[in-house]
Amino acid sequence: MYKLWQLLDPRQVLIAITVFLIPLGLLIHFLLLATEDLNWHEDGRPIPLKAASAYDRAQQGLPY
């Protein structure tokens, strides 16, 4: 492994990794925001599963 670091400058490698990972992370977040199900800005907090199922049953006219 030390021979690899003799060929490559560690500072340049770390900068290249950073330059790659920051846009990748931003791309993933913006893709998630573009979806309807995973957009956390538009719908607010998700409904807990128990409350969601109680709401669905109430909409169908079923008792809790």
C-alpha positions in Angstrom: 0.0 0.0 0.0 2.9 2.4 0.8 4.0 2.1 -2.9 0.6 3.4 -4.0 1.0 6.5 -1.8 4.5 7.0 -3.2 2.9 7.2 -6.7 -0.1 9.3 -5.7 -0.1 12.5 -3.5 -2.4 11.8 -0.5 -3.7 15.4 -0.5 -4.8 15.2 -4.1 -6.5 11.9 -3.6 -8.4 13.2 -0.6 -9.4 16.3 -2.6 -10.5 14.2 -5.5 -12.6 11.9 -3.2 -14.2 15.0 -1.6 -14.9 16.6 -5.0 -16.6 13.3 -6.1 -18.6 12.5 -2.9 -20.1 16.0 -2.2 -21.9 16.2 -5.7 -22.9 12.6 -5.4 -24.5 13.2 -2.0 -26.3 16.3 -3.3 -27.5 14.4 -6.4 -28.9 11.6 -4.3 -30.7 14.1 -2.0 -32.2 16.0 -4.8 -33.3 12.8 -6.5 -35.1 11.8 -3.3 -36.7 15.2 -3.1 -37.9 14.9 -6.6 -39.9 11.7 -5.8 -43.4 11.9 -4.5 -43.0 9.3 -1.7 -39.6 10.3 -0.3 -40.0 14.1 -0.4 -39.6 15.1 3.2 -40.1 18.9 2.6 -43.6 18.7 1.1 -45.4 16.3 3.4 -43.9 17.2 6.8 -43.5 14.4 9.4 -44.6 11.0 8.3 -47.7 9.6 10.0 -46.9 6.8 12.5 -48.0 3.4 11.2 -50.6 2.9 14.0 -52.2 6.3 13.4 -52.1 5.8 9.6 -53.9 2.4 9.9 -56.5 3.9 12.3 -57.1 6.7 9.8 -57.5 4.3 6.9 -60.0 2.2 9.0 -61.9 5.3 9.9 -62.2 6.4 6.3 -63.6 3.0 5.4 -66.2 3.2 8.2 -64.6 0.5 10.3 -64.2 0.7 14.0 -60.8 1.2 15.5 
